[in-house]
Amino acid sequence: MYRFLLTPRWLALHVLVLVLIPAFILLGRWQFGRFEERSAASELATTNLAAAPVPLERLDRPGAGVPQQMRFRGVTTTGSYDPAHELLVRRRVQNGMPGYFVLTPLVTPGGAAVLVNRGWVPMGPTADTPPEVPPPPAGEVSVTGRLRPAETEDSTGIGTLPGLPANQIMLIDTPGIAGRLPYPVFGGFVELTRQRPAAATAPEPVPEPDVGGGGGLNLAYGVQWWLFIGIAIGGWFMLIRREARDLRDAAEEASGQTPAAEAVTPPAAARPAPGS
């Protein structure tokens, strides 16, 4: 009855199922791995955002790099802004509108500077019109903000462009920016949250980052891929049983058929006698 399982059509189905099962296992494991990565990143970012600010020098130093584990950690520092070397970071969207981040070096008492993202300003009427940028406060200021690692094309998805105006950049690439400044520069940059004294007018603050849902979608996708394993196996057995049932019904129907002559001609003993 089950010899049909060795026909070419069914052998192809067996191979397909045997390929799908490990593929679904691997896809599920990959999604569970992404869930763990994103959950860990979300938990770390939440912890860093909630931590009390510490002096910048405890987490960063000139010419160094900020590890991802320190991303969004609150830091404090003091110094004087250097508006002569201020930069505008292009293609930054806030409130659904395109604009610029205002990046101003803050020169600390030790002589090194940290790049401070003072906030966001909308773009001008045209792409070639410079935006209106409120000046930074003069004199010494105390700054509190979120520490960020230097941006790269991989971390932002933003590429560099040639031919930009002299004071405009695409990425907050701290090592690259440091090469054009006359003083040492800390490895990361600071996203301003508050400063004393406050400026009379200031760019719009960058909102607190969305740390995400911890990879909940990846967890759901992982469960979904593993459910597909059960569906594939269940569908395989269902097709086998249906094929076997159809073959059995066809065989029973063939064996139960009666020849036509036997079906319409009564036996001689059953025919009535003449004249009766």
C-alpha positions as a Markdown table, in Angstrom:
| # | Residue | x | y | z |
|---|---|---|---|---|
| 1 | Met | 0.0 | 0.0 | 0.0 |
| 2 | Tyr | 2.9 | 2.4 | 0.8 |
| 3 | Arg | 5.0 | 1.6 | -2.2 |
| 4 | Phe | 4.0 | 4.9 | -3.7 |
| 5 | Leu | 6.4 | 6.6 | -1.2 |
| 6 | Leu | 9.2 | 5.4 | -3.5 |
| 7 | Thr | 7.9 | 7.1 | -6.6 |
| 8 | Pro | 9.9 | 10.1 | -8.0 |
| 9 | Arg | 7.2 | 12.6 | -7.0 |
| 10 | Trp | 7.1 | 11.4 | -3.4 |
| 11 | Leu | 10.9 | 11.1 | -3.2 |
| 12 | Ala | 11.1 | 14.8 | -4.2 |
| 13 | Leu | 8.6 | 15.7 | -1.5 |
| 14 | His | 10.7 | 13.8 | 1.1 |
| 15 | Val | 13.8 | 15.6 | 0.1 |
| 16 | Leu | 12.0 | 19.0 | 0.3 |
| 17 | Val | 10.7 | 18.3 | 3.8 |
| 18 | Leu | 14.1 | 17.1 | 5.0 |
| 19 | Val | 15.7 | 20.3 | 3.7 |
| 20 | Leu | 13.0 | 22.6 | 5.2 |
| 21 | Ile | 13.3 | 21.2 | 8.7 |
| 22 | Pro | 17.0 | 22.1 | 9.3 |
| 23 | Ala | 16.5 | 25.4 | 7.5 |
| 24 | Phe | 13.6 | 26.4 | 9.8 |
| 25 | Ile | 15.7 | 25.3 | 12.8 |
| 26 | Leu | 18.6 | 27.5 | 11.7 |
| 27 | Leu | 16.3 | 30.5 | 11.0 |
| 28 | Gly | 14.7 | 30.1 | 14.4 |
| 29 | Arg | 18.0 | 30.0 | 16.1 |
| 30 | Trp | 19.2 | 33.1 | 14.2 |
| 31 | Gln | 16.1 | 35.0 | 15.3 |
| 32 | Phe | 16.5 | 33.9 | 18.9 |
| 33 | Gly | 20.2 | 35.1 | 18.7 |
| 34 | Arg | 19.0 | 38.5 | 17.4 |
| 35 | Phe | 16.5 | 38.6 | 20.3 |
| 36 | Glu | 19.2 | 38.1 | 22.8 |
| 37 | Glu | 21.5 | 40.7 | 21.2 |
| 38 | Arg | 18.8 | 43.4 | 21.0 |
| 39 | Ser | 17.5 | 42.6 | 24.5 |
| 40 | Ala | 21.0 | 43.0 | 25.9 |
| 41 | Ala | 21.6 | 46.2 | 24.0 |
| 42 | Ser | 18.2 | 47.6 | 25.1 |
| 43 | Glu | 18.9 | 46.7 | 28.7 |
| 44 | Leu | 22.3 | 48.3 | 28.6 |
| 45 | Ala | 21.0 | 51.5 | 27.0 |
| 46 | Thr | 18.2 | 51.7 | 29.6 |
| 47 | Thr | 20.7 | 51.2 | 32.4 |
| 48 | Asn | 23.1 | 53.9 | 31.0 |
| 49 | Leu | 20.4 | 56.4 | 30.6 |
| 50 | Ala | 19.2 | 55.9 | 34.2 |
| 51 | Ala | 22.7 | 56.1 | 35.7 |
| 52 | Ala | 23.9 | 59.3 | 37.4 |
| 53 | Pro | 26.2 | 61.5 | 35.3 |
| 54 | Val | 29.9 | 61.2 | 35.9 |
| 55 | Pro | 32.9 | 63.4 | 34.8 |
| 56 | Leu | 33.7 | 62.9 | 31.1 |
| 57 | Glu | 37.3 | 62.2 | 31.9 |
| 58 | Arg | 36.3 | 59.0 | 33.7 |
| 59 | Leu | 34.9 | 57.4 | 30.5 |
| 60 | Asp | 36.7 | 59.1 | 27.6 |
| 61 | Arg | 40.0 | 60.8 | 26.8 |
| 62 | Pro | 41.6 | 62.6 | 23.9 |
| 63 | Gly | 42.4 | 60.4 | 20.9 |
| 64 | Ala | 40.7 | 57.4 | 22.5 |
| 65 | Gly | 37.5 | 55.6 | 21.4 |
| 66 | Val | 34.2 | 55.2 | 23.4 |
| 67 | Pro | 33.2 | 51.6 | 23.6 |
| 68 | Gln | 29.6 | 50.7 | 22.8 |
| 69 | Gln | 29.0 | 49.7 | 26.4 |
| 70 | Met | 29.3 | 53.4 | 27.4 |
| 71 | Arg | 26.8 | 54.6 | 24.8 |
| 72 | Phe | 24.2 | 57.0 | 26.3 |
| 73 | Arg | 26.0 | 57.2 | 29.6 |
| 74 | Gly | 25.5 | 60.6 | 31.3 |
| 75 | Val | 28.6 | 62.7 | 31.6 |
| 76 | Thr | 29.5 | 66.2 | 32.8 |
| 77 | Thr | 32.3 | 68.6 | 31.9 |
| 78 | Thr | 33.1 | 72.3 | 31.8 |
| 79 | Gly | 34.8 | 74.6 | 29.3 |
| 80 | Ser | 34.2 | 77.3 | 26.8 |
| 81 | Tyr | 32.6 | 76.9 | 23.4 |
| 82 | Asp | 34.6 | 77.5 | 20.2 |
| 83 | Pro | 32.0 | 78.8 | 17.7 |
| 84 | Ala | 34.7 | 79.5 | 15.1 |
| 85 | His | 35.0 | 75.7 | 14.5 |
| 86 | Glu | 31.3 | 74.9 | 14.8 |
| 87 | Leu | 30.0 | 72.3 | 12.3 |
| 88 | Leu | 26.6 | 71.4 | 10.9 |
| 89 | Val | 25.7 | 67.8 | 10.5 |
| 90 | Arg | 23.5 | 67.3 | 7.5 |
| 91 | Arg | 20.5 | 65.0 | 6.9 |
| 92 | Arg | 19.3 | 64.8 | 10.5 |
| 93 | Val | 15.5 | 64.4 | 10.9 |
| 94 | Gln | 13.6 | 65.5 | 13.9 |
| 95 | Asn | 9.9 | 65.9 | 14.3 |
| 96 | Gly | 9.5 | 64.5 | 10.8 |
| 97 | Met | 11.5 | 67.4 | 9.3 |
| 98 | Pro | 15.0 | 67.5 | 7.8 |
| 99 | Gly | 17.6 | 69.6 | 9.3 |
| 100 | Tyr | 21.0 | 69.8 | 10.9 |
| 101 | Phe | 22.7 | 68.9 | 14.2 |
| 102 | Val | 24.8 | 71.8 | 15.6 |
| 103 | Leu | 28.2 | 70.4 | 16.6 |
| 104 | Thr | 30.3 | 72.8 | 18.6 |
| 105 | Pro | 33.7 | 72.1 | 20.2 |
| 106 | Leu | 33.9 | 72.7 | 24.0 |
| 107 | Val | 37.4 | 73.5 | 25.0 |
| 108 | Thr | 38.0 | 72.1 | 28.5 |
| 109 | Pro | 40.5 | 73.7 | 31.1 |
| 110 | Gly | 43.0 | 71.0 | 30.2 |
| 111 | Gly | 43.2 | 72.3 | 26.7 |
| 112 | Ala | 41.5 | 69.3 | 25.0 |
| 113 | Ala | 38.0 | 69.7 | 23.4 |
| 114 | Val | 34.9 | 67.6 | 23.4 |
| 115 | Leu | 32.5 | 67.9 | 20.5 |
| 116 | Val | 29.0 | 68.8 | 21.8 |
| 117 | Asn | 25.9 | 68.2 | 19.8 |
| 118 | Arg | 24.0 | 71.3 | 21.0 |
| 119 | Gly | 20.8 | 70.2 | 19.3 |
| 120 | Trp | 18.8 | 70.4 | 16.0 |
| 121 | Val | 17.9 | 73.2 | 13.7 |
| 122 | Pro | 15.6 | 73.0 | 10.6 |
| 123 | Met | 17.0 | 73.4 | 7.2 |
| 124 | Gly | 16.6 | 76.7 | 5.3 |
| 125 | Pro | 14.1 | 77.5 | 2.6 |
| 126 | Thr | 16.4 | 75.7 | 0.1 |
| 127 | Ala | 19.2 | 73.1 | 0.3 |
| 128 | Asp | 21.7 | 75.9 | -0.4 |
| 129 | Thr | 20.4 | 78.3 | 2.2 |
| 130 | Pro | 22.3 | 78.1 | 5.5 |
| 131 | Pro | 20.1 | 77.5 | 8.5 |
| 132 | Glu | 19.6 | 79.9 | 11.3 |
| 133 | Val | 21.8 | 78.7 | 14.2 |
| 134 | Pro | 21.6 | 80.2 | 17.7 |
| 135 | Pro | 25.0 | 81.0 | 19.1 |
| 136 | Pro | 26.4 | 79.2 | 22.1 |
| 137 | Pro | 26.7 | 81.0 | 25.4 |
| 138 | Ala | 30.0 | 82.9 | 25.9 |
| 139 | Gly | 32.4 | 82.2 | 28.7 |
| 140 | Glu | 32.7 | 79.0 | 30.8 |
| 141 | Val | 29.7 | 76.7 | 30.9 |
| 142 | Ser | 29.0 | 73.4 | 32.7 |
| 143 | Val | 27.6 | 70.8 | 30.3 |
| 144 | Thr | 25.7 | 67.6 | 31.0 |
| 145 | Gly | 24.8 | 65.2 | 28.2 |
| 146 | Arg | 24.8 | 61.7 | 26.8 |
| 147 | Leu | 28.1 | 60.2 | 25.7 |
| 148 | Arg | 28.1 | 58.8 | 22.2 |
| 149 | Pro | 30.7 | 56.9 | 20.3 |
| 150 | Ala | 32.0 | 58.4 | 17.0 |
| 151 | Glu | 29.6 | 57.8 | 14.1 |
| 152 | Thr | 30.6 | 55.6 | 11.1 |
| 153 | Glu | 28.8 | 54.8 | 7.9 |
| 154 | Asp | 28.1 | 51.3 | 9.3 |
| 155 | Ser | 26.6 | 52.5 | 12.5 |
| 156 | Thr | 24.3 | 55.2 | 10.9 |
| 157 | Gly | 23.8 | 54.1 | 7.3 |
| 158 | Ile | 24.8 | 57.6 | 6.2 |
| 159 | Gly | 27.6 | 57.9 | 3.6 |
| 160 | Thr | 29.9 | 60.8 | 3.1 |
| 161 | Leu | 29.5 | 63.2 | 0.2 |
| 162 | Pro | 32.2 | 65.3 | -1.6 |
| 163 | Gly | 31.9 | 69.0 | -2.2 |
| 164 | Leu | 30.1 | 69.9 | 1.0 |
| 165 | Pro | 30.3 | 73.5 | 2.3 |
| 166 | Ala | 33.3 | 74.2 | 4.5 |
| 167 | Asn | 31.3 | 74.0 | 7.8 |
| 168 | Gln | 29.1 | 71.0 | 7.0 |
| 169 | Ile | 29.6 | 67.3 | 7.5 |
| 170 | Met | 27.6 | 64.1 | 7.0 |
| 171 | Leu | 28.9 | 62.1 | 10.0 |
| 172 | Ile | 30.1 | 63.0 | 13.5 |
| 173 | Asp | 33.3 | 61.2 | 12.7 |
| 174 | Thr | 35.3 | 62.3 | 15.7 |
| 175 | Pro | 38.8 | 61.1 | 14.6 |
| 176 | Gly | 38.2 | 62.7 | 11.2 |
| 177 | Ile | 37.0 | 66.0 | 12.6 |
| 178 | Ala | 39.9 | 66.1 | 15.1 |
| 179 | Gly | 42.3 | 66.4 | 12.2 |
| 180 | Arg | 40.9 | 69.8 | 11.3 |
| 181 | Leu | 40.9 | 71.3 | 14.8 |
| 182 | Pro | 43.9 | 73.0 | 16.6 |
| 183 | Tyr | 43.6 | 71.1 | 19.8 |
| 184 | Pro | 43.3 | 67.4 | 21.0 |
| 185 | Val | 39.8 | 66.0 | 20.8 |
| 186 | Phe | 38.0 | 63.5 | 23.0 |
| 187 | Gly | 37.2 | 60.2 | 21.2 |
| 188 | Gly | 33.4 | 60.4 | 21.6 |
| 189 | Phe | 30.9 | 63.3 | 21.5 |
| 190 | Val | 28.3 | 64.6 | 23.9 |
| 191 | Glu | 24.6 | 65.0 | 23.2 |
| 192 | Leu | 23.6 | 68.0 | 25.2 |
| 193 | Thr | 20.8 | 67.6 | 27.7 |
| 194 | Arg | 21.4 | 70.7 | 29.9 |
| 195 | Gln | 24.0 | 73.4 | 30.5 |
| 196 | Arg | 24.7 | 76.2 | 33.0 |
| 197 | Pro | 24.3 | 79.0 | 32.3 |
| 198 | Ala | 21.5 | 78.3 | 29.9 |
| 199 | Ala | 21.5 | 80.0 | 26.5 |
| 200 | Ala | 18.9 | 82.7 | 25.7 |
| 201 | Thr | 18.1 | 80.9 | 22.5 |
| 202 | Ala | 19.3 | 77.4 | 21.6 |
| 203 | Pro | 18.8 | 74.6 | 19.0 |
| 204 | Glu | 16.0 | 72.1 | 19.7 |
| 205 | Pro | 17.3 | 69.4 | 22.1 |
| 206 | Val | 17.9 | 66.0 | 20.7 |
| 207 | Pro | 15.2 | 63.7 | 22.3 |
| 208 | Glu | 16.2 | 60.8 | 24.5 |
| 209 | Pro | 16.9 | 57.8 | 22.3 |
| 210 | Asp | 14.3 | 55.1 | 21.8 |
| 211 | Val | 16.0 | 52.0 | 23.2 |
| 212 | Gly | 13.5 | 49.7 | 21.5 |
| 213 | Gly | 11.4 | 46.8 | 22.7 |
| 214 | Gly | 14.3 | 44.4 | 23.4 |
| 215 | Gly | 13.9 | 42.3 | 20.3 |
| 216 | Gly | 10.3 | 41.2 | 20.9 |
| 217 | Leu | 9.7 | 40.8 | 17.2 |
| 218 | Asn | 12.7 | 38.6 | 16.8 |
| 219 | Leu | 11.4 | 36.4 | 19.5 |
| 220 | Ala | 8.1 | 36.1 | 17.8 |
| 221 | Tyr | 9.8 | 35.4 | 14.5 |
| 222 | Gly | 11.9 | 32.7 | 16.1 |
| 223 | Val | 8.8 | 30.9 | 17.5 |
| 224 | Gln | 7.2 | 31.3 | 14.1 |
| 225 | Trp | 10.0 | 29.5 | 12.3 |
| 226 | Trp | 9.9 | 26.6 | 14.8 |
| 227 | Leu | 6.2 | 26.3 | 14.4 |
| 228 | Phe | 6.7 | 25.9 | 10.7 |
| 229 | Ile | 8.7 | 22.7 | 11.5 |
| 230 | Gly | 5.6 | 21.2 | 13.0 |
| 231 | Ile | 3.5 | 22.4 | 10.1 |
| 232 | Ala | 5.9 | 20.9 | 7.6 |
| 233 | Ile | 6.0 | 17.5 | 9.4 |
| 234 | Gly | 2.3 | 17.4 | 10.0 |
| 235 | Gly | 1.5 | 18.3 | 6.4 |
| 236 | Trp | 3.9 | 15.6 | 5.2 |
| 237 | Phe | 2.1 | 12.9 | 7.2 |
| 238 | Met | -1.3 | 14.3 | 6.2 |
| 239 | Leu | -0.4 | 14.0 | 2.5 |
| 240 | Ile | 0.9 | 10.4 | 3.0 |
| 241 | Arg | -2.3 | 9.3 | 4.8 |
| 242 | Arg | -4.6 | 10.9 | 2.2 |
| 243 | Glu | -2.7 | 9.3 | -0.6 |
| 244 | Ala | -2.8 | 5.9 | 1.1 |
| 245 | Arg | -6.6 | 6.3 | 1.8 |
| 246 | Asp | -7.3 | 7.2 | -1.8 |
| 247 | Leu | -5.3 | 4.2 | -3.0 |
| 248 | Arg | -7.1 | 1.9 | -0.6 |
| 249 | Asp | -10.5 | 3.2 | -1.6 |
| 250 | Ala | -9.7 | 2.7 | -5.3 |
| 251 | Ala | -8.6 | -0.9 | -4.6 |
| 252 | Glu | -11.7 | -1.7 | -2.6 |
| 253 | Glu | -13.9 | -0.2 | -5.3 |
| 254 | Ala | -12.1 | -2.3 | -8.0 |
| 255 | Ser | -12.4 | -5.5 | -6.1 |
| 256 | Gly | -16.1 | -5.0 | -5.3 |
| 257 | Gln | -17.2 | -4.7 | -9.0 |
| 258 | Thr | -19.5 | -7.6 | -10.4 |
| 259 | Pro | -19.5 | -8.7 | -14.1 |
| 260 | Ala | -22.5 | -7.2 | -16.0 |
| 261 | Ala | -23.8 | -10.6 | -17.2 |
| 262 | Glu | -24.0 | -11.9 | -13.6 |
| 263 | Ala | -25.7 | -8.8 | -12.5 |
| 264 | Val | -28.7 | -8.9 | -14.9 |
| 265 | Thr | -29.2 | -12.7 | -15.7 |
| 266 | Pro | -31.1 | -14.6 | -13.0 |
| 267 | Pro | -30.1 | -18.3 | -12.3 |
| 268 | Ala | -32.2 | -21.0 | -14.1 |
| 269 | Ala | -33.8 | -22.3 | -11.0 |
| 270 | Ala | -35.2 | -18.8 | -10.3 |
| 271 | Arg | -36.9 | -18.5 | -13.8 |
| 272 | Pro | -40.7 | -19.3 | -13.8 |
| 273 | Ala | -41.9 | -22.6 | -15.5 |
| 274 | Pro | -43.6 | -22.3 | -18.8 |
| 275 | Gly | -47.4 | -21.8 | -18.6 |
| 276 | Ser | -47.2 | -21.0 | -14.8 |
